[in-house]
Amino acid sequence: MPLLRLHKVSLAYGHRALLDAVDLEVHRGERVCLVGRNGEGKSSLMRILSGEVVPDEGECWIRPSMRVAYLAQEIGMDSNDTVFDVVAAGLPGLGKLISDYHHTASELEQSGDPVTLQRLSDLQQALEAADGWQLEQRVESVLSRLQLDSDAIFHSLSGGWRRRVMLARALVCAPDVLLLDEPTNHLDIEAITWLEDFMVDYGGALLFVSHDRAFVRRLATRIIELDRGQLMSWPGSYDDYVRRKAEQLDVEARHNALFDKKLSQEEAWIRQGIKARRTRNEGRVRALQALREEHRRRRKRSGNARLALDGGEQSGKIVLEAEDVSLSFAGNTVINHFSTTILRGDRVGIIGPNGIGKSTLIKVLLGELQADSGHVRRGTRQQVAYFDQQREQLDTDKTVMDNVADGSQHVQVNGRDRHVASYLRDFLFPPERLQSPVSTLSGGERNRLLLARLFARPANLLVMDEPTNDLDVETLELLEELLMDYPGTLLLVSHDRAFLDNVVTASLVFEGQGHIGEYVGGYSDWLRQKTTAAQPTAKDSGGPAVKAAPAAAAKPVKLSYKDQRELDALPAKIEQLETEQAQLQAAIGDPGFYQQSHEQVNVILERLQTVEEALEVCYGRWEVLESGMND
């Protein structure tokens, strides 16, 4: 018997049906992931199941006495209560009593007042009478597992920490049915991993919406998809769903093509004029009318976002160089003796818990924040584009169009003039949404709008702080492909493990006490390297030390006469090129440089690019010849 059921449920806003007579059953022990594009109605479906929204038609049934907890996608609450109070409020009936006991016990520790002692005694008796001690311990346990400060004031917390508090509030009542709408948004990897482990052992029914593919792969026992008002169930894993969905869309496309061909033929027949009217039969006419009606009712799948990024002009080879950088705030070491070199074309992931200093590191590297010690050098010809996770670059009072075009009707994209309406269609904004204020957009729409604003400007250094929040999986995968082909340099802060694995070529990982480790590859590569480094040697584990056999002495390889002469000449050639590079850079840095004619400016800029490319060739050749000599 199911724990919850939807039967012929319909819901529409305006003329658009989000749910069209859908059915759904969820049983105990199932972990069901609800997928679908942004705006299809996933959150509306979750609100129907939670009881917040009443459907237009149909029945929503939940088995009697079942406890249902719901974590919404957006945290609308802003309370002056402590974190303990907010979480305890997730316990119907006893939450207030548990909160009063917690605060009275804290007050007694401070004052020792006899009146306070008596009040604590009364509360203890009330808790014992209601068998509330186990629930009080459950509150403490959930707070501990999610690393929450019970005495912190809720409204003082960041968005990520508020979400963690509301997750604790949903979990504390040990619900039979748990509804989670994008539970991993703003959570760091450690918290996501804890949530996964918790859900794997969860005995009730779980229905969740998530774009985090690693999270879905670990948890989902079934996928249900909301597509054009219909729910379809896909038993099995997420990867099974992806494969079978692609096959289904292919069959649907072929069917629609055949249908449209038949409709076109019948329309041509009906238009043949008086001769056709003499010979046609009424049955064929009625069949054509039925075809027209079926075509009218067909809901077309919305198109894919079309993302394109202007890589701008080529930056210098060295983009960012940090040497022995340290930074502390109020005695807390955020960055401790950090050094790195980021080259043009690198895609660097920045990994670490919330609040540890990832955004601070970016600001130090970009020169927005001065380090306490050490040096940061930034390369030449940098065009920086910054995607901030708080979306502060969006003006919520302005319209969608004005946020991208600043009052103009056109934008320059990849050197081409485009009407802003056409450009925003690539990011799935229909014409009727262009004059909507940003304050009315969903989280996913705001993310797409910020991407549209960002990609309308050329950039050879792209900084993205949590760009994947609220994006549907299809848009997320398109963004991945775009970044993998991006010719510039990328700094990416993300807690999406699959996104990191697919995009970045190196990772900077905050490992505690301000230490930042540098690793090749993405998140999974870092885990492997960390695990390998942590494995004890035979000597460390108490076993016999294994002494490596000495390597046979490599016989020096003598370079050919031609290669040796080339190697001997390279230092002088490199010195000459570096001198010219410095002179050109000094000329470009002169305040009057751009007051010259356009032709003169271009000659110098093109010469600098030629010199830098020649230097790269020389450096590479020197390395090859040196390694050949030492082999």
Salt bridges, closest charged atoms under 4 A:
ASP23 OD1 - HIS7 ND1 3.54
ASP23 OD2 - LYS8 NZ 3.94
GLU25 OE2 - ARG5 NE 3.32
GLU25 OE1 - HIS27 NE2 3.44
GLU30 OE2 - ARG222 NE 2.93
ASP78 OD1 - ARG162 NH2 3.50
ASP85 OD1 - HIS103 NE2 2.68
ASP100 OD2 - LYS96 NZ 3.02
GLU107 OE1 - ARG119 NH2 3.13
GLU140 OE2 - HIS102 ND1 3.93
ASP151 OD1 - HIS102 NE2 3.51
ASP176 OD1 - ARG28 NH2 3.80
GLU182 OE1 - HIS211 ND1 2.92
ASP188 OD2 - ARG164 NH2 3.09
GLU196 OE1 - ARG218 NH1 3.10
GLU196 OE2 - ARG497 NH2 2.57
ASP197 OD1 - ARG218 NH2 2.93
ASP212 OD1 - ARG497 NH2 3.83
GLU225 OE1 - LYS245 NZ 2.85
ASP227 OD2 - ARG228 NH2 2.87
ASP227 OD2 - LYS245 NZ 3.28
ASP227 OD2 - ARG301 NH1 3.25
ASP239 OD1 - ARG217 NE 2.97
ASP240 OD1 - ARG243 NH2 3.62
GLU247 OE2 - ARG243 NH1 3.87
ASP250 OD2 - ARG254 NH1 2.38
GLU252 OE2 - ARG228 NH1 2.76
ASP260 OD1 - HIS295 NE2 3.92
ASP260 OD1 - ARG298 NH2 2.83
GLU266 OE1 - ARG284 NE 2.93
GLU267 OE2 - ARG292 NE 2.81
GLU293 OE2 - ARG296 NH2 2.45
GLU293 OE2 - ARG297 NH1 3.41
GLU313 OE1 - ARG381 NE 3.83
GLU321 OE1 - ARG377 NE 3.27
GLU323 OE1 - ARG377 NH2 3.23
ASP324 OD1 - HIS337 ND1 2.77
ASP406 OD2 - ARG457 NH2 3.70
ASP426 OD1 - ARG306 NH2 2.92
ASP426 OD2 - ARG418 NH1 2.78
GLU445 OE1 - ARG433 NH2 2.95
GLU466 OE2 - HIS495 NE2 3.28
ASP470 OD2 - ARG391 NH2 2.66
GLU474 OE1 - ARG37 NH2 2.60
GLU474 OE2 - ARG301 NH2 2.48
GLU477 OE2 - ARG213 NH1 3.95
GLU480 OE2 - ARG213 NH2 2.36
GLU511 OE1 - HIS515 NE2 3.28
ASP525 OD1 - ARG528 NH2 2.35
ASP563 OD1 - ARG621 NH2 3.58
GLU566 OE2 - ARG621 NE 2.91
GLU580 OE2 - ARG607 NE 2.67
GLU612 OE1 - ARG381 NH1 2.96
GLU616 OE2 - ARG344 NH2 2.69
